[in-house]
Amino acid sequence: MHIPVKRSKKNQIFGGVIAGFCEKYDWDPAIGRVLYVILSLTPGFPGVIVYLVLWLLMEQPDA
């Protein structure tokens, strides 16, 4: 099962997950990363696990 969002090839730092969402919705990747880190630091949100699951479910970036 894949979700219809592609990981970013040009803006990736680790896997391109956050940048892929930012490219799809026309957001700045830096702001998206900062928001994700803030969200991940809140209690009750498993940030690393969610990132890894999204990395597995998102489509590969175009070559």
N, C-alpha and C positions, 0 to 999 in steps of 0.2 A: 504494500500500500504506500502510495506517495501522495504528498500534497502538491497542488499545482503552483508552487513557488520554487524558483530556482535559486540555489546558493550563488553568491556573488563570486566571480573569478577575479575581478579587478580591485575590489575593496575588501578582500578577506584579510583577517588577522589570524584567526584560528581555523574556522571552517567555512566562513562566509555566510553563516546563518542569519545573523542580525542584519548584515548589509544586504542580503537577499530580500528580506522583508522591507527594508528601507528603500531599495530600488523599486520594488513593486508598488509601493505606496507613495513614492516621490518624497521621501524624508531624507534628511541629512544623516548619513551613517554614524557620524560621531555622536549626534544627539540620541540616536537609537541605542547606541552602545552604553552611553551614560545612563539612560533610562533603564536599560536592562540590568545594569550593575546595581543601581539603586533598588530596583525591584527584587533582585536576587539577595540583597542584604536584609530585606524585611523577613521577620520570622514567619515561617509557614510556607514559604515559596522555595521549592527545591530547584534553584537556578541552574546548577550544573546538570542535573538529571534532565530537566526540560530542554536545555541546549543540546545535549547528546541525543535525545529522542528526536528533536527537530532535525538535527544533522543527519540522522538515519532516514527520516521520512521525506526530506526535501529532495528535489530532483538535482542531478549533477549539473554544474555550470556548463555552458557551451564552451567548446574548445577554442 
